[in-house]
Amino acid sequence: MRLTADQVVDVLRAAGETTRLRVLALLAVDELSVLELCRILDQSQPRVSRHLKLLAEAGLVERFPDGAWVFYRLASKSPGRSLVRQALDLIAPDDEVVCRDAEQLSAVRSERSAGAQAYFARNADRWNEIRSLYVDEAEVEAAILKAAGQGPFDEFVDLGAGAGRMLTLLGGRAGASLGLDLSQQMLNIARDEVAKAGLTRCELRHGDIFATGLPGGCADLVTVHQVLHYLGDPASAVAEAARLVAQGGLLLIADFAPHDHEFLREAHQHRRLGFSDAEIIAWIEASGLTLESNIALPPASAEGLTVKIWTGRRPAVAQAERTAA
C-alpha cells in the first residue's frame, strides 16, 4: 500500500525526533510496557506516553492493554513500516545512545528471564499442581488429544516442554519426539516423566523457543502449551514454532483467554494475561498456516481461567506439484 505525500510527511514527522526514533528502535526488538520504556530511556512516564501517543496516531506503533498493564509494539500492518525500517537501518551500529538503549533493554530482558527461571526452579517439582489450580487439566488434555488428531506423527516437537506433560500425552502417537526448554530443572523432571511413560524415542534438549536451531519443516506436530504468556515477544515464538511445521503438519497452541488475574504477574511470572482470538489467529496466518480449530474451555468456577486451544495447519503440497518436483 502506497501513501499520499501528506501521509509520508506525517510518518516522517512522527519518527523524526530522537526519543521517538529510539522508541521505534526498541520496539523493533521487543514488545515493551510503558514503564519498561521509561526505565530504558531514563525519561518520565508522561513524556514517554506523549511520544507513544504521537507514534500511535501516525500508525507506527500499536497499543494493547493487558490487564492493568499497557504494552506497545511496532504496528504490523502500517504502510509506514517500511519507512521506519529504512530510518532504523541508517543508524550507525556504534551510535552511543542507541547502544546504551540496547544495553538497558538487554538488562530488562535478563531480569525478566532471571525472574522466570527462579520461579521455575522454585516450582519445578510441583509444576503440574500449580497449573491445575486454574483449570480442569483432564478436560484440557482431552481437547488437546482431539485437536491434535490420531496421527501417527513421524516427528513431534514440544516447545517449552516444562514437566513433559505434552510429550507423555502425545508421544505415543509419534515415531520420535523432542522437547525443548530453557529450564534445566524442568528438563530433569520431564526426563523422569518420559522414562516412566516408556517413551524410548523421546529426546529432551536445552533450547530457546525463539531460536530452536531446528530445520524448517521438521515436524508433523508442534505444540506450544501454556508458554506464550511468559514471553515478551509471543509473536516471534509462534513464527518460530510455525517454521518447524512440515507440509500437511499441525501447530497446536494452548494458552489462556484474556483475563484480569493480575496476581499471576507477580506470583507466577506471567508476562501476558491471556490472548485474544484475533491476536493468535493473526500470528498463525502470518506464518503461512491455515486456522483449523479454535476451542474454548471455560473454567469450572468464576475464579478460574478459560483455556483456549488454537490449531493451524500448513497446506500439503498438491499431488501435481509433487509429481512435477
Phi and psi in degrees as a GROMACS rama.xvg file:
@    title "Ramachandran Plot"
@    xaxis  label "Phi"
@    yaxis  label "Psi"
@TYPE xy
-92.2352  156.826  ARG-2
-104.753  155.862  LEU-3
-74.5386  165.565  THR-4
-59.932  -40.297  ALA-5
-64.4236  -38.6158  ASP-6
-66.4573  -38.9  GLN-7
-60.9615  -43.088  VAL-8
-61.8666  -41.539  VAL-9
-61.1532  -42.6002  ASP-10
-63.8106  -44.582  VAL-11
-64.8761  -38.7259  LEU-12
-64.2097  -42.4731  ARG-13
-64.8492  -42.4183  ALA-14
-83.0919  -18.5844  ALA-15
-84.8024  53.2209  GLY-16
-148.396  141.399  GLU-17
-57.6696  -50.1531  THR-18
-63.878  -42.1526  THR-19
-66.6206  -35.0908  ARG-20
-67.572  -37.2128  LEU-21
-63.0986  -40.5976  ARG-22
-61.262  -45.2296  VAL-23
-62.3722  -39.3843  LEU-24
-63.6673  -39.022  ALA-25
-69.6426  -43.1535  LEU-26
-72.1036  -17.421  LEU-27
-70.1551  -15.6325  ALA-28
-102.492  -36.652  VAL-29
-157.565  152.491  ASP-30
-71.6766  137.697  GLU-31
-138.59  147.935  LEU-32
-82.9169  165.74  SER-33
-59.6535  -44.4696  VAL-34
-64.5874  -36.1958  LEU-35
-66.2041  -40.939  GLU-36
-63.7194  -40.4251  LEU-37
-59.4037  -43.3141  CYS-38
-65.3878  -45.4736  ARG-39
-66.3795  -43.7325  ILE-40
-81.3652  -15.0311  LEU-41
58.2592  48.3264  ASP-42
-132.63  161.231  GLN-43
-71.2009  158.024  SER-44
-63.6786  -43.4743  GLN-45
-59.0878  -39.922  PRO-46
-67.1357  -46.7333  ARG-47
-62.8775  -40.9286  VAL-48
-62.1368  -37.8951  SER-49
-63.761  -43.4838  ARG-50
-62.852  -41.3055  HIS-51
-65.3706  -36.7664  LEU-52
-62.4195  -43.5527  LYS-53
-64.5647  -41.6068  LEU-54
-66.2235  -37.5285  LEU-55
-68.5111  -41.1481  ALA-56
-62.9986  -30.5066  GLU-57
-82.8888  -2.02115  ALA-58
77.75  17.5767  GLY-59
-92.3603  -24.6639  LEU-60
-130.719  157.783  VAL-61
-112.1  136.428  GLU-62
-105.064  129.035  ARG-63
-139.386  121.3  PHE-64
-73.3191  148.421  PRO-65
-143.544  95.5035  ASP-66
64.1084  -131.185  GLY-67
-84.7364  -4.55441  ALA-68
-98.4958  160.238  TRP-69
-128.19  128.579  VAL-70
-111.641  158.637  PHE-71
-131.159  149.738  TYR-72
-150.625  163.72  ARG-73
-61.8731  138.677  LEU-74
-64.0164  126.875  ALA-75
-74.0192  -29.6538  SER-76
-118.188  19.3399  LYS-77
-70.6751  131.383  SER-78
-65.5724  -16.5504  PRO-79
-88.6128  1.05542  GLY-80
-61.0135  -38.7703  ARG-81
-64.9342  -36.168  SER-82
-64.6324  -40.5068  LEU-83
-62.3224  -45.2848  VAL-84
-60.5172  -41.9728  ARG-85
-63.7915  -41.3546  GLN-86
-63.9447  -42.9882  ALA-87
-66.3517  -34.964  LEU-88
-66.654  -21.8136  ASP-89
-78.6494  -16.2955  LEU-90
-72.2271  129.729  ILE-91
-62.0805  135.965  ALA-92
-61.2888  -20.287  PRO-93
-102.266  16.3347  ASP-94
-57.2517  127.086  ASP-95
-61.3598  -45.735  GLU-96
-67.7168  -46.6992  VAL-97
-65.1895  -38.2155  VAL-98
-64.6876  -39.0205  CYS-99
-65.695  -41.2034  ARG-100
-60.3094  -42.1091  ASP-101
-62.6922  -37.8148  ALA-102
-65.7936  -42.023  GLU-103
-66.1593  -39.9748  GLN-104
-62.141  -42.1444  LEU-105
-60.7282  -38.8054  SER-106
-65.5582  -42.2795  ALA-107
-61.6319  -45.189  VAL-108
-67.6289  -36.2091  ARG-109
-65.0822  -39.0747  SER-110
-64.1844  -41.9411  GLU-111
-58.0571  -49.0353  ARG-112
-63.5846  -42.3423  SER-113
-63.5802  -40.5606  ALA-114
-62.988  -43.1055  GLY-115
-66.1982  -43.301  ALA-116
-65.1079  -38.8611  GLN-117
-64.5235  -39.1927  ALA-118
-62.9912  -47.0175  TYR-119
-62.1989  -39.5074  PHE-120
-64.2457  -40.4332  ALA-121
-66.9148  -34.1347  ARG-122
-113.49  8.54867  ASN-123
-57.7686  -37.4618  ALA-124
-78.1991  -7.93548  ASP-125
-134.288  34.0238  ARG-126
-61.355  -46.4141  TRP-127
-64.3445  -33.461  ASN-128
-64.367  -45.2708  GLU-129
-61.0767  -44.5058  ILE-130
-63.054  -35.2063  ARG-131
-73.2341  -11.3593  SER-132
-65.457  -22.2519  LEU-133
-106.071  -16.8688  TYR-134
-162.061  156.471  VAL-135
-68.9492  105.102  ASP-136
-66.4544  -33.2776  GLU-137
-62.8579  -40.5377  ALA-138
-66.5279  -40.7298  GLU-139
-62.4347  -45.5341  VAL-140
-66.4707  -35.7825  GLU-141
-63.6964  -40.0238  ALA-142
-68.4833  -36.902  ALA-143
-65.1166  -43.9028  ILE-144
-58.8352  -43.1703  LEU-145
-67.5327  -42.8462  LYS-146
-68.1339  -35.1228  ALA-147
-71.3894  -32.6562  ALA-148
89.8301  166.171  GLY-149
-72.3619  -20.4097  GLN-150
78.4413  -144.228  GLY-151
-74.2636  153.586  PRO-152
-106.144  129.271  PHE-153
-64.4172  -46.6799  ASP-154
-133.104  133.73  GLU-155
-125.97  128.188  PHE-156
-121.625  128.93  VAL-157
-113.665  118.21  ASP-158
-97.0049  127.802  LEU-159
73.2306  55.4704  GLY-160
-65.0567  -22.1469  ALA-161
56.7734  -131.062  GLY-162
-81.9832  6.52094  ALA-163
88.3319  13.9672  GLY-164
-64.1802  -39.9989  ARG-165
-65.697  -34.3896  MET-166
-66.5174  -44.2807  LEU-167
-73.3568  -28.0574  THR-168
-73.9918  -42.5318  LEU-169
-110.348  -12.0871  LEU-170
-60.36  -28.5913  GLY-171
-67.4555  -16.0199  GLY-172
-95.7825  3.02593  ARG-173
-119.418  145.151  ALA-174
-66.8887  -40.2291  GLY-175
-146.04  145.255  ALA-176
-129.576  150.73  SER-177
-139.093  128.064  LEU-178
-115.519  131.402  GLY-179
-114.902  139.53  LEU-180
-157.757  152.209  ASP-181
-86.4167  -16.6181  LEU-182
-93.6272  117.645  SER-183
-66.0193  -34.0932  GLN-184
-61.8761  -43.3259  GLN-185
-64.57  -42.6652  MET-186
-61.8736  -37.7421  LEU-187
-63.8553  -41.7307  ASN-188
-66.5908  -42.7039  ILE-189
-60.6363  -39.7287  ALA-190
-60.1514  -42.5896  ARG-191
-63.642  -43.7676  ASP-192
-65.5539  -41.3455  GLU-193
-63.7626  -41.4547  VAL-194
-63.7891  -42.9775  ALA-195
-60.7879  -34.3664  LYS-196
-79.5087  -5.84441  ALA-197
72.2984  25.9021  GLY-198
-88.339  95.0413  LEU-199
-78.5351  -23.4681  THR-200
-105.564  54.5165  ARG-201
-133.087  122.559  CYS-202
-109.319  137.443  GLU-203
-110.983  129.599  LEU-204
-139.199  140.472  ARG-205
-69.8465  123.178  HIS-206
-162.121  158.033  GLY-207
-101.68  125.432  ASP-208
-61.8104  -25.2688  ILE-209
-83.1815  -22.0502  PHE-210
-146.807  79.9479  ALA-211
-71.3278  -26.3321  THR-212
75.6624  4.98291  GLY-213
-87.1873  151.804  LEU-214
-69.6134  147.939  PRO-215
-63.2695  144.529  GLY-216
66.2184  29.8179  GLY-217
-89.6043  -11.3988  CYS-218
-130.956  140.278  ALA-219
-78.747  -26.2876  ASP-220
-137.923  128.635  LEU-221
-125.916  129.607  VAL-222
-118.547  144.566  THR-223
-131.982  93.2121  VAL-224
-105.71  114.691  HIS-225
51.4813  48.1097  GLN-226
-119.325  -40.3757  VAL-227
-58.6168  -32.4451  LEU-228
-70.0142  -9.54681  HIS-229
-90.7889  -8.34489  TYR-230
-100.254  147.778  LEU-231
-80.1685  -22.124  GLY-232
-135.767  69.876  ASP-233
-62.1324  -30.2112  PRO-234
-60.9826  -41.3252  ALA-235
-67.221  -34.959  SER-236
-65.2306  -40.8758  ALA-237
-64.6838  -40.8938  VAL-238
-61.8975  -41.6964  ALA-239
-68.2613  -40.9582  GLU-240
-61.6501  -43.7567  ALA-241
-65.1628  -33.3979  ALA-242
-60.2249  -29.4107  ARG-243
-79.851  -14.039  LEU-244
-75.7147  126.369  VAL-245
-74.0431  165.079  ALA-246
-59.0828  128.25  GLN-247
82.4194  -4.35219  GLY-248
-84.5931  175.484  GLY-249
-126.996  137.974  LEU-250
-106.285  128.306  LEU-251
-120.115  122.923  LEU-252
-116.51  127.325  ILE-253
-122.368  127.497  ALA-254
-160.334  -171.925  ASP-255
-91.8864  148.71  PHE-256
-72.4724  162.225  ALA-257
-55.2836  138.836  PRO-258
-148.593  178.249  HIS-259
-123.487  26.8702  ASP-260
-82.9275  81.1712  HIS-261
-60.9412  -27.7066  GLU-262
-61.372  -21.1537  PHE-263
-66.9521  -23.9045  LEU-264
-65.7045  -50.5684  ARG-265
-80.596  -45.3117  GLU-266
-75.3247  -31.1329  ALA-267
-132.693  17.2092  HIS-268
61.0289  26.7075  GLN-269
-72.9055  125.936  HIS-270
-81.5819  -41.4495  ARG-271
-119.197  142.99  ARG-272
-95.8931  66.9061  LEU-273
85.3196  174.366  GLY-274
-137.955  142.955  PHE-275
-81.9882  159.061  SER-276
-58.4033  -43.6838  ASP-277
-59.1387  -40.004  ALA-278
-67.3929  -52.5743  GLU-279
-64.9975  -44.3078  ILE-280
-62.9496  -38.9164  ILE-281
-62.0649  -40.9582  ALA-282
-67.2881  -40.5331  TRP-283
-62.3162  -48.4532  ILE-284
-70.5502  -33.2564  GLU-285
-65.5104  -21.236  ALA-286
-89.8125  6.47342  SER-287
87.846  10.4259  GLY-288
-101.067  159.008  LEU-289
-108.33  127.438  THR-290
-58.8387  129.461  LEU-291
-110.915  -39.0134  GLU-292
-146.84  153.345  SER-293
-143.979  99.6363  ASN-294
-114.741  134.775  ILE-295
-114.412  132.294  ALA-296
-121.213  94.9348  LEU-297
-63.9942  152.562  PRO-298
-73.2091  161.825  PRO-299
-74.7437  -22.9668  ALA-300
-130.706  162.808  SER-301
-64.1068  -24.1093  ALA-302
-83.4175  -10.1133  GLU-303
-81.2269  -177.711  GLY-304
-116.831  141.234  LEU-305
-79.43  127.524  THR-306
-95.4803  136.156  VAL-307
-114.408  145.6  LYS-308
-126.964  120.247  ILE-309
-116.378  138.758  TRP-310
-127.838  143.047  THR-311
-132.229  139.161  GLY-312
-115.87  139.012  ARG-313
-83.0712  126.564  ARG-314
-56.2233  140.083  PRO-315
-78.1848  151.284  ALA-316
-68.7659  131.976  VAL-317
-63.5895  152.46  ALA-318
-57.3744  -38.4342  GLN-319
-64.0419  -38.1317  ALA-320
-67.956  -39.4692  GLU-321
-64.7713  -39.2574  ARG-322
-65.2442  -43.1726  THR-323
-64.2093  -36.1755  ALA-324
